[in-house]
Amino acid sequence: MTTAQYNQCVDEYADGVYRFILKNIRDEEKAKDIVQDSFEKLWIKAEEVSREKARSYLFTTAYHTMIDTIRRDQRHAEYDEDALDTRGVSQEYLGLKEILDKAVSLLPEIQRSVIMLRDYEGYSYQEIGEVTGLNESQVKVYIYRARTFLKNHIGSLDVLV
């Protein structure tokens, strides 16, 4: 990959990778760090990664870096009692986007990741499998379970009222 192709990758994929990571970890600074690390790793491997594989490489690298960051933070984080009640739903109207974001945040990490890659980023099942290291059947199962949870959670009258 040439320098011009690398710069083109930055222009084309930086926002998508950032949105994907931000939706999963909900911390802007950590998301920026993960995206920067992913592009640094692409730069280091620029001669080995073709232009056609750059998007997949970036999302895969960002996903694995995000997982490593989450695991590292869990080891260092103190137990926060306020995090205990994350499933409580506010009785005030939050707006559909806020309700959807809150429902997505309640999903298990792997379901949240695959649903974000599929529905927000438009990846195919096969591409999601390559990014997450799952086979295509597992990806489909996790997406189905995530969508079922979201439908049941958002479909509840208590959430919308």
Backbone as ProteinMPNN parsed JSONL, in Angstrom:
{"seq_chain_A": "MTTAQYNQCVDEYADGVYRFILKNIRDEEKAKDIVQDSFEKLWIKAEEVSREKARSYLFTTAYHTMIDTIRRDQRHAEYDEDALDTRGVSQEYLGLKEILDKAVSLLPEIQRSVIMLRDYEGYSYQEIGEVTGLNESQVKVYIYRARTFLKNHIGSLDVLV", "coords_chain_A": {"N_chain_A": [[0.858, -1.167, 0.0], [0.598, 2.158, -0.852], [1.681, 5.44, 0.272], [-0.194, 7.344, -0.489], [-2.461, 5.731, -0.874], [-2.794, 4.834, 1.734], [-3.411, 7.254, 3.03], [-5.814, 7.745, 1.749], [-7.322, 5.663, 2.782], [-7.466, 6.48, 5.449], [-9.055, 8.784, 5.145], [-11.423, 7.607, 4.151], [-12.228, 5.593, 6.01], [-11.88, 6.294, 8.705], [-13.937, 7.68, 10.138], [-16.013, 5.755, 10.205], [-14.836, 3.602, 11.614], [-14.355, 4.9, 14.028], [-17.017, 5.54, 14.848], [-18.035, 2.946, 15.189], [-16.433, 1.922, 17.3], [-16.923, 3.848, 19.297], [-19.679, 3.518, 19.741], [-19.628, 1.082, 20.979], [-17.976, 1.304, 23.297], [-18.521, 3.752, 24.418], [-16.949, 5.981, 25.198], [-15.368, 8.764, 24.369], [-12.629, 9.588, 24.288], [-11.17, 7.199, 24.693], [-12.092, 5.829, 22.466], [-11.022, 7.376, 20.388], [-8.303, 6.921, 20.868], [-8.148, 4.153, 20.36], [-8.837, 4.056, 17.649], [-6.725, 5.537, 16.591], [-4.57, 3.857, 17.306], [-5.237, 1.659, 15.728], [-4.947, 2.642, 13.113], [-2.253, 3.224, 13.239], [-1.192, 0.641, 13.438], [-1.978, -0.302, 10.945], [-0.388, 1.342, 9.337], [2.151, 0.43, 10.023], [2.017, -2.127, 8.976], [1.673, -1.608, 6.297], [2.912, -2.382, 3.903], [2.283, -5.044, 3.77], [-0.473, -5.24, 3.786], [-3.051, -5.103, 1.495], [-4.698, -2.583, -0.495], [-7.344, -3.26, -0.942], [-7.978, -4.881, 1.205], [-7.81, -3.242, 3.377], [-9.966, -1.997, 4.78], [-11.262, -4.127, 6.103], [-9.085, -5.025, 7.622], [-8.653, -2.78, 9.274], [-11.082, -2.598, 10.788], [-11.054, -5.096, 12.043], [-8.665, -4.959, 13.522], [-9.254, -2.73, 15.131], [-11.445, -3.731, 16.556], [-10.275, -5.87, 18.027], [-8.388, -4.433, 19.502], [-10.117, -2.849, 20.977], [-11.385, -4.813, 22.557], [-9.172, -5.687, 24.052], [-8.636, -3.313, 25.443], [-10.998, -3.006, 26.947], [-10.857, -5.289, 28.582], [-8.482, -4.734, 29.977], [-9.246, -2.407, 31.335], [-11.274, -3.431, 32.937], [-9.87, -4.975, 34.715], [-8.528, -3.045, 36.161], [-10.435, -1.351, 37.127], [-12.46, -0.079, 39.759], [-15.114, -1.501, 41.664], [-18.196, -0.257, 40.861], [-20.993, 0.924, 42.375], [-23.099, 2.289, 41.244], [-23.243, 1.304, 38.676], [-24.59, -1.013, 38.925], [-27.37, -0.829, 38.509], [-28.016, -0.74, 35.688], [-30.004, -1.626, 34.058], [-32.324, -0.377, 34.702], [-35.093, 1.635, 33.745], [-35.759, 4.866, 32.732], [-38.6, 6.884, 33.509], [-39.235, 9.048, 32.029], [-39.689, 10.477, 28.75], [-37.291, 9.729, 26.369], [-36.675, 9.986, 23.729], [-36.473, 8.454, 20.543], [-33.941, 7.731, 19.442], [-32.263, 7.878, 21.692], [-33.459, 5.918, 23.271], [-33.03, 3.646, 21.714], [-30.205, 3.635, 21.661], [-29.702, 3.226, 24.383], [-30.868, 0.714, 24.733], [-29.252, -0.835, 23.033], [-26.875, -0.602, 24.417], [-27.339, -2.277, 26.531], [-27.012, -4.797, 25.597], [-25.102, -7.873, 25.527], [-21.52, -7.818, 25.154], [-20.484, -9.11, 22.756], [-22.792, -9.466, 21.196], [-23.572, -6.807, 20.888], [-21.415, -5.859, 19.403], [-21.564, -7.367, 16.961], [-24.091, -6.615, 16.022], [-23.73, -3.917, 15.667], [-21.753, -3.886, 13.662], [-23.185, -5.108, 11.587], [-25.744, -3.721, 11.275], [-25.192, -0.985, 11.587], [-22.786, -0.471, 10.259], [-22.926, -1.986, 7.953], [-21.717, -4.422, 7.237], [-21.176, -7.696, 5.801], [-22.299, -11.021, 6.76], [-20.173, -12.792, 6.573], [-17.947, -11.049, 6.55], [-18.205, -9.94, 9.101], [-17.732, -12.199, 10.606], [-15.014, -12.583, 9.987], [-13.915, -10.305, 11.18], [-14.575, -10.61, 13.912], [-13.792, -13.171, 14.524], [-15.56, -15.25, 14.618], [-17.63, -17.963, 13.357], [-19.781, -17.952, 10.434], [-22.364, -18.892, 11.063], [-22.484, -18.571, 13.852], [-22.353, -15.786, 13.968], [-24.796, -15.088, 12.774], [-26.576, -16.152, 14.667], [-25.966, -14.616, 16.97], [-26.692, -12.078, 16.034], [-29.426, -12.469, 15.565], [-30.303, -13.007, 18.209], [-29.656, -10.571, 19.418], [-31.281, -8.773, 18.001], [-33.791, -9.779, 18.676], [-33.798, -9.317, 21.444], [-33.657, -6.493, 21.406], [-36.056, -5.872, 20.086], [-37.961, -6.881, 21.905], [-37.285, -5.396, 24.183], [-37.529, -2.68, 23.388], [-40.079, -2.776, 22.439], [-41.601, -2.913, 24.681], [-44.018, -1.207, 26.549], [-43.374, 0.339, 28.759], [-40.865, 1.363, 28.292], [-41.146, 3.25, 26.284], [-42.901, 5.103, 27.322]], "CA_chain_A": [[0.0, 0.0, 0.0], [1.388, 3.375, -0.931], [1.302, 6.49, 1.22], [-1.438, 7.944, -0.983], [-3.539, 4.79, -0.574], [-2.988, 4.867, 3.185], [-4.134, 8.501, 3.324], [-7.173, 7.563, 1.263], [-7.965, 4.803, 3.786], [-7.772, 7.331, 6.603], [-10.201, 9.618, 4.78], [-12.628, 6.813, 3.931], [-12.639, 4.657, 7.057], [-11.675, 6.781, 10.073], [-15.213, 7.978, 10.793], [-16.741, 4.507, 10.437], [-14.174, 2.868, 12.691], [-14.597, 5.673, 15.254], [-18.42, 5.331, 15.25], [-18.174, 1.568, 15.66], [-15.797, 1.801, 18.614], [-17.624, 4.728, 20.233], [-20.965, 2.898, 20.093], [-19.379, -0.066, 21.841], [-17.38, 1.607, 24.601], [-19.136, 4.998, 24.895], [-15.941, 6.866, 25.766], [-14.788, 9.41, 23.188], [-11.164, 9.594, 24.32], [-10.692, 5.832, 24.459], [-12.402, 5.499, 21.071], [-10.013, 8.048, 19.56], [-7.041, 6.195, 21.059], [-8.24, 2.864, 19.683], [-8.781, 4.323, 16.21], [-5.346, 5.927, 16.287], [-3.756, 2.636, 17.382], [-5.563, 0.814, 14.571], [-4.304, 3.219, 11.933], [-0.807, 3.044, 13.409], [-0.895, -0.748, 13.091], [-2.089, -0.392, 9.487], [0.795, 1.985, 8.769], [3.288, -0.476, 10.227], [1.826, -3.275, 8.082], [1.213, -1.069, 5.013], [3.452, -3.146, 2.774], [1.691, -6.378, 3.776], [-1.929, -5.143, 3.636], [-3.431, -4.49, 0.224], [-5.718, -1.522, -0.413], [-8.659, -3.903, -0.92], [-8.173, -5.507, 2.518], [-7.559, -2.248, 4.422], [-11.171, -1.776, 5.59], [-11.405, -5.29, 6.971], [-7.956, -5.01, 8.553], [-8.873, -1.718, 10.258], [-12.162, -2.95, 11.707], [-10.598, -6.231, 12.843], [-7.672, -4.452, 14.467], [-9.952, -1.867, 16.095], [-12.254, -4.603, 17.407], [-9.403, -6.574, 18.969], [-7.816, -3.423, 20.4], [-11.194, -2.469, 21.886], [-11.539, -5.912, 23.51], [-8.02, -5.617, 24.958], [-8.833, -2.13, 26.294], [-12.079, -3.313, 27.893], [-10.332, -6.247, 29.56], [-7.507, -4.047, 30.817], [-9.987, -1.499, 32.205], [-12.014, -4.213, 33.932], [-8.929, -5.41, 35.742], [-8.08, -1.905, 36.954], [-11.569, -0.558, 37.603], [-13.068, -0.411, 41.043], [-16.513, -1.85, 41.523], [-19.021, 0.941, 40.973], [-22.347, 0.529, 42.748], [-24.054, 2.904, 40.324], [-23.326, 0.479, 37.474], [-25.462, -2.143, 39.214], [-28.733, -0.646, 38.027], [-27.989, -0.279, 34.306], [-31.205, -2.069, 33.347], [-33.455, 0.46, 35.072], [-35.537, 2.487, 32.651], [-36.31, 6.136, 33.17], [-39.998, 7.032, 33.15], [-39.413, 10.173, 31.127], [-39.467, 10.181, 27.339], [-35.913, 10.023, 26.022], [-36.491, 10.099, 22.292], [-36.248, 7.128, 19.979], [-32.513, 7.457, 19.303], [-31.734, 7.614, 23.021], [-33.996, 4.63, 23.714], [-32.312, 2.621, 20.966], [-28.818, 3.601, 22.156], [-29.708, 2.619, 25.709], [-31.152, -0.711, 24.559], [-28.05, -1.448, 22.458], [-25.853, -0.656, 25.461], [-27.676, -3.366, 27.447], [-26.654, -6.079, 24.98], [-23.763, -8.397, 25.829], [-20.47, -7.23, 24.312], [-20.367, -9.734, 21.436], [-24.012, -9.152, 20.45], [-23.498, -5.392, 20.543], [-20.423, -5.704, 18.334], [-22.039, -7.884, 15.679], [-25.239, -5.827, 15.559], [-23.18, -2.645, 15.186], [-21.099, -4.132, 12.381], [-24.183, -5.464, 10.571], [-26.794, -2.743, 11.041], [-24.684, 0.38, 11.526], [-21.668, -0.37, 9.319], [-23.298, -2.656, 6.723], [-20.86, -5.572, 6.924], [-21.842, -8.973, 5.538], [-22.074, -11.993, 7.828], [-18.824, -13.331, 6.403], [-16.995, -10.02, 6.987], [-18.308, -9.847, 10.56], [-17.03, -13.377, 11.099], [-13.578, -12.335, 9.876], [-13.539, -9.279, 12.154], [-14.743, -11.071, 15.296], [-13.241, -14.506, 14.716], [-16.662, -16.197, 14.741], [-18.063, -18.465, 12.053], [-20.958, -17.254, 9.923], [-23.542, -19.339, 11.808], [-22.464, -17.904, 15.161], [-22.682, -14.385, 13.73], [-26.244, -15.017, 12.541], [-27.248, -16.425, 15.941], [-25.804, -13.441, 17.833], [-27.5, -10.983, 15.479], [-30.821, -12.812, 15.837], [-30.562, -12.81, 19.639], [-29.603, -9.135, 19.706], [-32.49, -8.142, 17.443], [-34.929, -10.221, 19.49], [-33.742, -8.555, 22.695], [-33.996, -5.092, 21.116], [-37.486, -5.821, 19.782], [-38.706, -7.072, 23.15], [-36.998, -4.3, 25.101], [-38.107, -1.435, 22.874], [-41.513, -3.005, 22.277], [-42.247, -2.759, 25.964], [-44.659, 0.109, 26.698], [-42.709, 1.076, 29.818], [-39.67, 2.02, 27.758], [-41.531, 4.381, 25.441], [-43.728, 6.058, 28.066]], "C_chain_A": [[0.906, 1.232, 0.0], [0.909, 4.38, 0.112], [-0.009, 7.144, 0.802], [-2.631, 7.033, -0.695], [-3.834, 4.756, 0.925], [-3.792, 6.112, 3.571], [-5.582, 8.418, 2.861], [-7.957, 6.676, 2.236], [-8.352, 5.607, 5.025], [-9.015, 8.157, 6.315], [-11.495, 8.809, 4.703], [-13.13, 6.081, 5.175], [-12.537, 5.183, 8.488], [-12.995, 7.026, 10.799], [-15.998, 6.71, 11.12], [-16.152, 3.699, 11.574], [-14.436, 3.569, 14.022], [-16.028, 5.456, 15.754], [-18.623, 3.944, 15.833], [-17.608, 1.41, 17.071], [-16.549, 2.631, 19.654], [-18.957, 4.124, 20.665], [-20.773, 1.735, 21.055], [-18.857, 0.315, 23.212], [-17.878, 2.911, 25.206], [-18.154, 5.902, 25.666], [-15.152, 7.469, 24.604], [-13.265, 9.341, 23.16], [-10.586, 8.205, 24.064], [-10.947, 5.415, 23.008], [-11.377, 6.129, 20.133], [-8.667, 7.327, 19.663], [-7.034, 4.869, 20.302], [-8.151, 3.042, 18.17], [-7.359, 4.693, 15.8], [-4.413, 4.711, 16.319], [-3.988, 1.749, 16.163], [-4.903, 1.34, 13.303], [-2.779, 3.131, 12.025], [-0.403, 1.625, 13.012], [-1.004, -0.967, 11.579], [-0.859, 0.209, 8.822], [2.022, 1.078, 8.869], [3.218, -1.649, 9.248], [1.441, -2.856, 6.668], [1.716, -1.873, 3.818], [2.813, -4.528, 2.657], [0.186, -6.354, 3.491], [-2.244, -4.446, 2.317], [-4.522, -3.456, 0.453], [-7.108, -2.14, -0.268], [-8.983, -4.494, 0.456], [-8.062, -4.513, 3.673], [-8.772, -2.058, 5.343], [-11.349, -2.917, 6.593], [-10.305, -5.319, 8.024], [-8.186, -3.977, 9.654], [-9.953, -2.099, 11.275], [-11.763, -4.128, 12.596], [-9.623, -5.778, 13.918], [-8.338, -3.599, 15.543], [-10.774, -2.713, 17.066], [-11.385, -5.294, 18.454], [-8.736, -5.609, 19.951], [-8.854, -2.982, 21.431], [-11.385, -3.549, 22.961], [-10.402, -5.886, 24.53], [-8.171, -4.454, 25.936], [-9.898, -2.401, 27.351], [-11.579, -4.262, 28.975], [-9.345, -5.582, 30.511], [-8.216, -3.121, 31.809], [-10.762, -2.251, 33.289], [-11.1, -4.683, 35.056], [-8.559, -4.27, 36.685], [-9.231, -1.118, 37.59], [-12.033, -1.026, 38.979], [-14.541, -0.695, 40.801], [-17.371, -0.618, 41.811], [-20.47, 0.544, 41.239], [-23.396, 1.132, 41.823], [-24.228, 2.072, 39.053], [-24.232, -0.725, 37.679], [-26.824, -2.024, 38.554], [-28.737, -0.114, 36.592], [-29.236, -0.686, 33.539], [-32.439, -1.25, 33.734], [-33.807, 1.414, 33.942], [-36.165, 3.738, 33.232], [-37.761, 6.251, 32.71], [-40.234, 8.22, 32.217], [-39.089, 9.775, 29.695], [-38.069, 10.628, 26.953], [-35.72, 10.303, 24.544], [-36.08, 8.741, 21.749], [-34.775, 6.787, 19.87], [-31.901, 7.114, 20.66], [-32.205, 6.263, 23.546], [-33.249, 3.502, 23.019], [-30.868, 2.5, 21.448], [-28.741, 2.926, 23.517], [-29.954, 1.112, 25.611], [-29.931, -1.439, 24.001], [-26.966, -1.58, 23.525], [-26.109, -1.784, 26.463], [-27.308, -4.741, 26.889], [-25.311, -6.56, 25.493], [-22.769, -7.892, 24.782], [-20.437, -7.815, 22.9], [-21.604, -9.442, 20.591], [-24.011, -7.695, 20.01], [-22.54, -5.185, 19.374], [-20.957, -6.181, 16.991], [-23.22, -7.08, 15.146], [-24.769, -4.468, 15.032], [-22.524, -2.821, 13.818], [-22.121, -4.39, 11.279], [-25.103, -4.291, 10.252], [-26.304, -1.297, 10.943], [-23.62, 0.542, 10.442], [-21.924, -1.112, 8.01], [-22.409, -3.821, 6.304], [-21.712, -6.801, 6.622], [-21.549, -9.913, 6.707], [-20.642, -12.543, 7.773], [-17.778, -12.324, 6.89], [-17.014, -9.876, 8.507], [-17.58, -11.024, 11.2], [-15.525, -13.19, 11.061], [-13.106, -11.34, 10.931], [-13.538, -9.842, 13.57], [-14.134, -12.439, 15.572], [-14.303, -15.574, 14.924], [-16.953, -16.8, 13.376], [-19.385, -17.802, 11.689], [-22.23, -17.636, 10.676], [-23.621, -18.668, 13.173], [-22.844, -16.433, 15.012], [-24.187, -14.223, 13.571], [-27.027, -15.224, 13.837], [-27.157, -15.204, 16.858], [-26.627, -12.255, 17.333], [-28.981, -11.234, 15.753], [-31.163, -12.543, 17.309], [-30.567, -11.323, 20.005], [-30.861, -8.439, 19.204], [-33.729, -8.534, 18.232], [-34.961, -9.455, 20.813], [-34.18, -7.117, 22.465], [-35.488, -4.947, 20.841], [-38.313, -5.94, 21.051], [-38.511, -5.898, 24.106], [-37.675, -3.004, 24.652], [-39.616, -1.572, 22.72], [-42.299, -2.872, 23.557], [-42.785, -1.338, 26.125], [-43.961, 0.96, 27.741], [-41.518, 1.868, 29.294], [-40.041, 3.29, 27.017], [-42.314, 5.444, 26.191], [-42.921, 6.745, 29.133]], "O_chain_A": [[1.862, 1.316, 0.771], [-0.128, 4.193, 0.747], [-0.842, 7.462, 1.65], [-3.698, 7.514, -0.314], [-4.992, 4.661, 1.332], [-4.743, 6.025, 4.349], [-6.476, 8.961, 3.51], [-9.138, 6.923, 2.48], [-9.438, 5.43, 5.577], [-9.926, 8.224, 7.14], [-12.547, 9.277, 5.14], [-14.34, 5.963, 5.371], [-13.072, 4.556, 9.402], [-13.152, 6.623, 11.952], [-16.584, 6.605, 12.198], [-16.886, 3.169, 12.409], [-14.708, 2.914, 15.028], [-16.238, 5.214, 16.942], [-19.3, 3.781, 16.849], [-18.254, 0.819, 17.936], [-16.784, 2.164, 20.768], [-19.323, 4.212, 21.837], [-21.658, 1.436, 21.856], [-19.255, -0.293, 24.206], [-17.675, 3.15, 26.396], [-18.521, 6.508, 26.673], [-14.374, 6.783, 23.942], [-12.677, 9.063, 22.115], [-9.626, 8.055, 23.308], [-10.124, 4.734, 22.396], [-10.917, 5.486, 19.189], [-7.975, 7.147, 18.661], [-6.035, 4.508, 19.679], [-7.472, 2.274, 17.488], [-6.854, 4.216, 14.784], [-3.559, 4.563, 15.444], [-3.048, 1.159, 15.629], [-4.362, 0.567, 12.512], [-2.098, 2.982, 11.01], [0.605, 1.428, 12.333], [-0.223, -1.722, 11.0], [-0.342, -0.347, 7.853], [2.818, 0.972, 7.936], [4.247, -2.108, 8.752], [0.928, -3.677, 5.908], [1.001, -2.022, 2.827], [2.8, -5.119, 1.577], [-0.368, -7.341, 3.007], [-1.766, -3.342, 2.055], [-5.188, -3.465, 1.488], [-7.954, -1.604, 0.448], [-10.154, -4.591, 0.823], [-8.206, -4.902, 4.832], [-8.611, -1.969, 6.56], [-11.56, -2.686, 7.783], [-10.57, -5.608, 9.191], [-7.947, -4.255, 10.829], [-9.759, -1.94, 12.481], [-12.102, -4.151, 13.779], [-9.74, -6.165, 15.08], [-8.025, -3.729, 16.726], [-10.795, -2.438, 18.266], [-11.724, -5.302, 19.637], [-8.546, -5.952, 21.118], [-8.533, -2.767, 22.6], [-11.53, -3.23, 24.141], [-10.635, -6.044, 25.728], [-7.868, -4.594, 27.121], [-9.715, -2.062, 28.52], [-11.852, -4.055, 30.158], [-9.37, -5.839, 31.714], [-7.84, -3.054, 32.979], [-10.891, -1.772, 34.416], [-11.517, -4.775, 36.21], [-8.306, -4.496, 37.868], [-9.01, -0.311, 38.492], [-11.996, -2.214, 39.301], [-15.137, -0.19, 39.849], [-17.275, -0.019, 42.882], [-21.098, -0.106, 40.404], [-24.466, 0.553, 41.638], [-25.281, 2.141, 38.419], [-24.604, -1.391, 36.713], [-27.375, -3.021, 38.086], [-29.41, 0.879, 36.316], [-29.5, -0.141, 32.467], [-33.501, -1.427, 33.136], [-32.924, 1.937, 33.262], [-37.008, 3.663, 34.126], [-38.109, 5.764, 31.635], [-41.329, 8.372, 31.676], [-38.311, 8.851, 29.457], [-37.699, 11.779, 27.183], [-34.673, 10.821, 24.155], [-35.409, 7.97, 22.435], [-34.386, 5.66, 20.176], [-31.114, 6.174, 20.77], [-31.441, 5.544, 24.19], [-32.875, 2.516, 23.654], [-30.362, 1.391, 21.624], [-27.825, 2.145, 23.779], [-29.323, 0.328, 26.321], [-29.609, -2.54, 24.447], [-26.221, -2.56, 23.535], [-25.191, -2.202, 27.167], [-27.294, -5.73, 27.621], [-24.462, -5.747, 25.858], [-23.151, -7.577, 23.655], [-20.368, -7.056, 21.933], [-21.482, -9.194, 19.392], [-24.405, -7.383, 18.887], [-22.831, -4.416, 18.457], [-20.822, -5.481, 15.988], [-23.335, -6.885, 13.936], [-25.333, -3.935, 14.077], [-22.717, -2.0, 12.922], [-21.936, -3.934, 10.15], [-25.232, -3.903, 9.09], [-26.938, -0.475, 10.283], [-23.561, 1.579, 9.781], [-21.202, -0.889, 7.038], [-22.362, -4.165, 5.123], [-22.829, -6.931, 7.122], [-20.676, -9.648, 7.533], [-19.995, -12.731, 8.803], [-16.826, -12.705, 7.571], [-15.966, -9.708, 9.131], [-16.896, -10.865, 12.211], [-14.827, -13.59, 11.993], [-12.032, -11.504, 11.51], [-12.615, -9.586, 14.343], [-13.975, -12.824, 16.73], [-13.991, -16.683, 15.358], [-16.576, -16.232, 12.351], [-20.027, -17.171, 12.528], [-23.088, -16.782, 10.904], [-24.695, -18.247, 13.603], [-23.577, -15.895, 15.841], [-24.785, -13.325, 14.164], [-28.027, -14.546, 14.075], [-28.155, -14.802, 17.457], [-27.196, -11.512, 18.133], [-29.708, -10.315, 16.13], [-32.185, -11.927, 17.613], [-31.388, -10.877, 20.806], [-31.437, -7.609, 19.906], [-34.621, -7.711, 18.436], [-36.018, -9.001, 21.249], [-34.978, -6.577, 23.232], [-36.116, -3.999, 21.313], [-39.262, -5.182, 21.249], [-39.457, -5.458, 24.76], [-38.315, -2.32, 25.45], [-40.348, -0.592, 22.855], [-43.522, -2.735, 23.531], [-42.07, -0.372, 25.86], [-43.954, 2.186, 27.627], [-41.208, 2.939, 29.816], [-39.336, 4.295, 27.107], [-42.384, 6.586, 25.735], [-43.45, 7.584, 29.863]]}, "name": "protein", "num_of_chains": 1, "seq": "MTTAQYNQCVDEYADGVYRFILKNIRDEEKAKDIVQDSFEKLWIKAEEVSREKARSYLFTTAYHTMIDTIRRDQRHAEYDEDALDTRGVSQEYLGLKEILDKAVSLLPEIQRSVIMLRDYEGYSYQEIGEVTGLNESQVKVYIYRARTFLKNHIGSLDVLV"}
